[in-house]
């Protein structure tokens, strides 16, 4: 049974994809924010003022999900039988006010998913994934399994990350934030740039009624226990996850035409991913990195970047980031070759704590 990316919407620093006016002018969309009295670049949602209010989080999340539903054409009866998988690192933590009077105070992890389920009339089946930067890619992987093993015909995958002081201060304290730009696999890279965004995907058993679309072939997710915080720098664990994802797609390494890399531009992550690709492929295929345009959106990056790929599938060129042509550890895809020319695309994501996840998308041109 096939599972398709039926429709998608993203809202990032690049804009809202439902308007068909995405702009990949990367650093021009970054805002300078103050974190620990130090200015750092941050990719904020295009067209929305930054704050940490509950209204901003819930309204923007609901708006994007409604856009997905409108584009999908699902009826209310179908929505009532549509499950929801939501992945995020920080969820709504920026909006929460602690209760100092409580002996034990634990915030609910499912406030966002419950809000969407109740507001939009979705199935009571809604799950939250909080596996660091692999959260929404894991949501998609488990969503695919649910569709294959249940009566559900449709499933919504949401990846979301919102501006909050805790996240920015945390990454800044680890000295992981670049003072300039995010340049994955560049020899002179100096760290990541954080971003916020929302990615919404409709997975469906029904084939999309459009010329170019993705079929989700197979994937794999596993945890590297060599470290409490990160995956092995020799790339061994990532390579095993890639191998299993491709095997589950009934393919071999030579069938992969393009790799959408995680590409955070931090030293450890890029080195680990570089070694993994060198191990797994006799000669690595071209790679594509999307974080230079939207920042690192943490747990949302899986759903967001697949939504961007779904949009790029309809375009005649790929976005070009500063520095892509030179001083790179890996071969980057040409701007002139459309995404639809790559049949099998391997998606890779790595998470804090050593969780690694990968899946394969097949680009179909009818």
C-alpha positions as CSV (number, residue, x, y, z in Angstrom):
1,X,0.0,0.0,0.0
2,X,1.4,3.4,-1.0
3,X,1.4,6.5,1.2
4,X,1.6,9.9,-0.5
5,X,2.4,13.5,0.5
6,X,-1.0,14.6,-0.6
7,X,-0.6,18.3,0.2
8,X,1.6,20.6,2.3
9,X,1.9,24.1,3.7
10,X,4.9,25.7,5.3
11,X,5.3,29.1,7.1
12,X,8.9,30.1,7.8
13,X,11.3,33.0,7.3
14,X,10.9,32.3,3.6
15,X,7.1,33.1,3.7
16,X,3.9,31.1,3.6
17,X,3.9,28.5,0.8
18,X,0.1,28.7,0.4
19,X,0.6,32.1,-1.2
20,X,3.1,30.6,-3.8
21,X,5.4,33.5,-3.0
22,X,8.3,31.9,-1.1
23,X,11.5,33.9,-1.2
24,X,14.8,32.1,-0.5
25,X,16.7,35.2,0.4
26,X,18.3,33.6,3.4
27,X,20.1,36.0,5.7
28,X,18.0,39.0,4.6
29,X,15.1,37.5,6.5
30,X,16.9,37.1,9.8
31,X,16.1,39.3,12.7
32,X,18.6,40.3,15.3
33,X,17.4,39.3,18.8
34,X,18.9,39.8,22.2
35,X,19.9,36.7,24.0
36,X,22.0,36.9,27.2
37,X,22.8,40.5,26.3
38,X,24.3,39.3,23.0
39,X,22.8,39.9,19.6
40,X,22.4,36.7,17.5
41,X,20.7,36.1,14.2
42,X,17.3,34.4,14.2
43,X,15.0,33.4,11.4
44,X,11.5,34.5,12.4
45,X,8.2,33.8,10.8
46,X,7.7,36.0,7.8
47,X,5.1,38.7,8.3
48,X,4.4,38.1,12.0
49,X,5.9,40.3,14.8
50,X,7.9,38.3,17.3
51,X,6.6,37.8,20.8
52,X,6.0,34.8,23.1
53,X,2.3,35.2,23.5
54,X,0.0,32.2,23.6
55,X,-2.2,34.0,21.0
56,X,0.7,34.1,18.5
57,X,1.5,30.4,18.9
58,X,-2.0,29.1,18.7
59,X,-3.3,31.4,16.0
60,X,-0.4,30.9,13.6
61,X,-0.5,27.1,14.1
62,X,-4.2,26.9,13.6
63,X,-4.0,29.2,10.5
64,X,-1.4,27.0,8.8
65,X,-3.2,23.8,9.6
66,X,-6.5,25.3,8.2
67,X,-4.6,26.2,5.0
68,X,-3.5,22.6,4.7
69,X,-7.0,21.4,5.1
70,X,-8.4,23.9,2.6
71,X,-5.8,22.8,0.0
72,X,-6.5,19.1,0.6
73,X,-10.3,19.4,0.0
74,X,-11.1,17.2,3.0
75,X,-14.7,17.3,4.1
76,X,-15.7,17.6,7.8
77,X,-16.7,13.9,7.8
78,X,-13.2,13.0,6.5
79,X,-11.5,15.3,9.1
80,X,-13.3,13.4,11.9
81,X,-11.4,10.3,10.7
82,X,-8.1,12.1,10.2
83,X,-5.4,11.4,12.8
84,X,-2.8,14.0,13.9
85,X,0.9,13.6,14.6
86,X,2.7,16.7,16.0
87,X,6.5,17.0,16.4
88,X,8.4,19.8,18.2
89,X,11.3,20.4,20.5
90,X,10.0,23.3,22.6
91,X,6.3,23.0,21.9
92,X,4.6,25.9,23.6
93,X,7.1,26.3,26.4
94,X,7.6,30.0,25.7
95,X,4.0,30.8,26.5
96,X,3.8,28.9,29.8
97,X,3.7,30.7,33.2
98,X,4.9,28.5,36.0
99,X,2.7,28.0,39.0
100,X,4.9,28.6,42.1
101,X,2.1,27.5,44.4
102,X,2.0,23.9,43.2
103,X,4.0,21.3,45.0
104,X,4.6,19.5,41.7
105,X,4.2,21.5,38.5
106,X,4.3,19.7,35.1
107,X,3.0,21.3,31.9
108,X,0.9,19.3,29.5
109,X,2.8,18.1,26.5
110,X,-0.2,17.8,24.2
111,X,-1.7,21.3,24.5
112,X,-1.0,22.1,20.9
113,X,-2.2,18.9,19.4
114,X,-5.3,18.9,21.6
115,X,-6.1,22.4,20.5
116,X,-5.8,21.5,16.8
117,X,-7.9,18.3,17.3
118,X,-10.7,20.1,19.1
119,X,-10.7,23.3,17.0
120,X,-10.6,21.6,13.6
121,X,-12.7,18.6,14.5
122,X,-10.1,15.9,13.9
123,X,-10.0,12.3,15.1
124,X,-9.4,11.9,18.9
125,X,-6.2,10.1,17.8
126,X,-3.5,12.8,18.2
127,X,0.1,12.0,19.3
128,X,3.0,14.2,20.2
129,X,6.7,13.5,19.4
130,X,9.4,15.3,21.3
131,X,12.6,13.6,20.1
132,X,14.7,16.8,19.7
133,X,15.5,17.7,16.1
134,X,14.0,14.4,14.7
135,X,10.6,15.0,16.3
136,X,8.5,15.8,13.2
137,X,10.4,13.3,10.9
138,X,9.6,10.7,13.5
139,X,6.0,11.9,13.5
140,X,5.9,11.3,9.8
141,X,7.5,7.8,10.1
142,X,5.0,6.7,12.7
143,X,2.1,8.3,10.8
144,X,3.0,6.3,7.7
145,X,2.9,3.1,9.9
146,X,-0.5,4.1,11.3
147,X,-1.9,4.6,7.8
148,X,-0.6,1.2,6.7
149,X,-2.0,-0.6,9.7
150,X,-5.3,1.0,10.4
151,X,-8.5,2.2,8.8
152,X,-7.3,5.8,8.6
153,X,-7.1,7.1,5.1
154,X,-5.6,10.5,5.9
155,X,-3.2,11.8,8.6
156,X,-1.9,15.3,9.3
157,X,1.7,15.7,10.3
158,X,2.7,19.0,12.0
159,X,6.2,20.2,12.8
160,X,6.3,23.5,14.8
161,X,8.8,25.6,16.6
162,X,8.3,29.0,18.1
163,X,10.6,31.8,19.3
164,X,11.3,31.5,23.0
165,X,14.1,32.8,25.3
166,X,14.9,29.4,26.8
167,X,15.9,27.8,23.5
168,X,17.9,30.8,22.3
169,X,19.7,31.2,25.7
170,X,20.4,27.5,25.8
171,X,22.0,27.3,22.4
172,X,23.9,30.5,23.0
173,X,25.3,29.2,26.3
174,X,26.6,26.2,24.4
175,X,28.4,28.5,21.9
176,X,26.7,26.9,19.0
177,X,25.2,30.0,17.3
178,X,26.9,31.6,14.4
179,X,27.3,35.4,14.4
180,X,26.9,35.4,10.6
181,X,25.1,32.8,8.6
182,X,24.4,29.1,8.6
183,X,26.7,27.4,6.1
184,X,26.5,23.6,6.3
185,X,29.5,21.6,5.3
186,X,31.5,24.7,4.6
187,X,35.1,24.5,5.8
188,X,34.9,27.9,7.6
189,X,31.4,27.3,9.1
190,X,31.0,28.6,12.7
191,X,27.7,27.3,13.9
192,X,24.0,27.3,13.4
193,X,21.3,30.0,13.2
194,X,18.0,29.2,15.0
195,X,14.7,29.7,13.3
196,X,11.0,29.2,13.9
197,X,8.4,27.8,11.6
198,X,5.4,25.5,10.9
199,X,5.3,22.6,8.5
200,X,2.0,20.8,7.8
201,X,1.7,17.7,5.7
202,X,-1.3,15.6,4.7
203,X,-0.3,11.9,4.4
204,X,-2.9,10.0,2.4
205,X,-3.6,6.6,0.9
206,X,-5.2,8.6,-2.0
207,X,-2.9,9.6,-4.9
208,X,-2.7,13.4,-5.3
209,X,-4.4,14.9,-8.3
210,X,-1.4,16.9,-9.5
211,X,1.5,16.4,-12.0
212,X,4.4,16.2,-9.5
213,X,4.1,14.5,-6.0
214,X,6.0,12.5,-3.5
215,X,5.4,8.9,-2.4
216,X,6.8,8.0,1.0
217,X,8.7,4.8,0.4
218,X,10.4,3.7,3.7
219,X,12.4,5.0,6.6
220,X,14.0,4.1,9.9
221,X,14.7,5.7,13.3
222,X,17.1,4.6,16.0
223,X,19.1,5.9,19.0
224,X,22.9,6.0,19.2
225,X,23.8,5.0,22.8
226,X,27.5,5.9,22.4
227,X,26.8,9.3,24.0
228,X,24.1,10.9,26.2
229,X,24.0,14.0,24.0
230,X,25.1,13.4,20.4
231,X,25.8,10.7,17.8
232,X,29.2,9.3,17.0
233,X,31.4,11.6,15.0
234,X,32.6,8.7,12.9
235,X,29.1,8.6,11.3
236,X,28.7,4.9,12.0
237,X,25.3,5.1,13.6
238,X,23.9,7.5,11.0
239,X,25.2,5.3,8.2
240,X,23.3,2.3,9.8
241,X,20.1,4.3,9.9
242,X,20.5,5.4,6.3
243,X,21.1,1.8,5.2
244,X,18.0,0.6,7.0
245,X,15.8,3.4,5.6
246,X,17.0,2.6,2.0
247,X,16.5,-1.1,2.6
248,X,13.0,-0.6,3.9
249,X,12.3,1.3,0.7
250,X,13.4,-1.8,-1.3
251,X,16.2,0.2,-2.8
252,X,20.0,0.2,-2.7
253,X,22.5,3.0,-2.3
254,X,23.0,3.4,-6.1
255,X,19.2,4.2,-6.4
256,X,19.5,7.3,-4.3
257,X,19.8,10.4,-6.6
258,X,19.9,13.2,-4.0
259,X,20.3,13.6,-0.2
260,X,18.5,16.2,1.7
261,X,21.0,16.6,4.5
262,X,20.3,17.7,8.1
263,X,23.1,20.2,7.7
264,X,23.1,22.3,10.9
265,X,26.6,23.8,10.3
266,X,27.8,22.8,13.8
267,X,31.1,21.0,13.9
268,X,29.9,17.7,15.4
269,X,26.8,17.4,13.3
270,X,28.4,18.2,10.0
271,X,31.4,15.9,10.7
272,X,29.1,13.0,11.7
273,X,26.8,13.4,8.7
274,X,29.8,13.8,6.4
275,X,31.4,10.6,7.6
276,X,28.1,8.8,7.4
277,X,27.6,9.7,3.7
278,X,31.2,8.8,2.9
279,X,30.7,5.4,4.5
280,X,27.3,4.6,3.0
281,X,27.9,5.7,-0.6
282,X,30.9,4.7,-2.7
283,X,30.5,8.2,-4.1
284,X,28.0,10.5,-2.4
285,X,25.2,11.8,-4.7
286,X,24.5,15.6,-4.7
287,X,23.1,17.0,-1.5
288,X,20.6,19.8,-0.7
289,X,20.5,21.8,2.5
290,X,17.5,24.0,3.4
291,X,18.5,25.4,6.8
292,X,20.6,28.3,5.2
293,X,17.2,29.7,4.2
294,X,15.0,29.1,7.2
295,X,17.5,28.5,10.1
296,X,17.5,25.4,12.3
297,X,13.9,24.9,13.3
298,X,14.8,22.0,15.6
299,X,12.0,19.5,16.0
300,X,10.0,21.1,13.2
301,X,12.6,20.8,10.6
302,X,11.5,17.4,9.3
303,X,8.0,18.4,8.4
304,X,9.0,22.0,7.3
305,X,11.8,20.9,5.0
306,X,9.6,18.2,3.4
307,X,6.9,20.8,2.8
308,X,9.5,23.0,1.2
309,X,10.7,20.1,-0.9
310,X,7.1,19.5,-1.9
311,X,6.9,23.1,-3.1
312,X,10.2,22.9,-4.9
313,X,9.0,19.8,-6.7
314,X,6.7,22.1,-8.7
315,X,9.6,24.6,-9.5
316,X,12.1,24.7,-12.3
317,X,15.2,25.4,-10.1
318,X,16.6,24.9,-6.6
319,X,17.5,27.7,-4.1
320,X,21.1,28.8,-4.0
321,X,22.7,29.7,-0.7
322,X,25.8,31.9,-0.4
323,X,29.0,29.9,-0.4
324,X,27.4,26.8,-1.9
325,X,29.7,26.7,-4.9
326,X,33.0,26.6,-3.1
327,X,34.7,25.3,0.0
328,X,32.2,22.5,0.6
329,X,32.9,19.1,2.1
330,X,30.1,17.5,0.0
331,X,28.9,18.0,-3.6
332,X,25.9,20.3,-3.6
333,X,23.0,20.0,-6.1
334,X,23.0,22.4,-9.1
335,X,20.6,25.3,-9.0
336,X,19.7,24.6,-12.6
337,X,18.4,21.0,-12.2
338,X,14.8,20.9,-11.0
339,X,14.0,18.7,-7.9
340,X,11.6,16.6,-10.0
341,X,14.6,15.3,-12.0
342,X,15.8,13.4,-8.9
343,X,13.7,10.3,-8.5
344,X,14.7,8.9,-5.1
345,X,15.6,11.5,-2.4
346,X,17.0,10.4,0.9
347,X,16.0,12.6,3.8
348,X,18.4,12.6,6.8
349,X,17.9,14.1,10.3
350,X,19.9,13.9,13.5
351,X,18.7,14.8,17.0
352,X,20.2,15.9,20.3
353,X,20.5,12.8,22.4
354,X,21.6,10.6,19.5
355,X,18.3,9.9,17.8
356,X,18.8,9.6,14.1
357,X,16.0,9.2,11.5
358,X,15.9,8.9,7.7
359,X,13.3,8.2,5.0
360,X,13.2,8.0,1.2
361,X,10.8,10.0,-0.9
362,X,10.0,9.0,-4.5
363,X,9.3,11.9,-6.9
364,X,6.6,10.9,-9.3
365,X,5.9,12.9,-12.5
366,X,2.6,11.9,-14.2
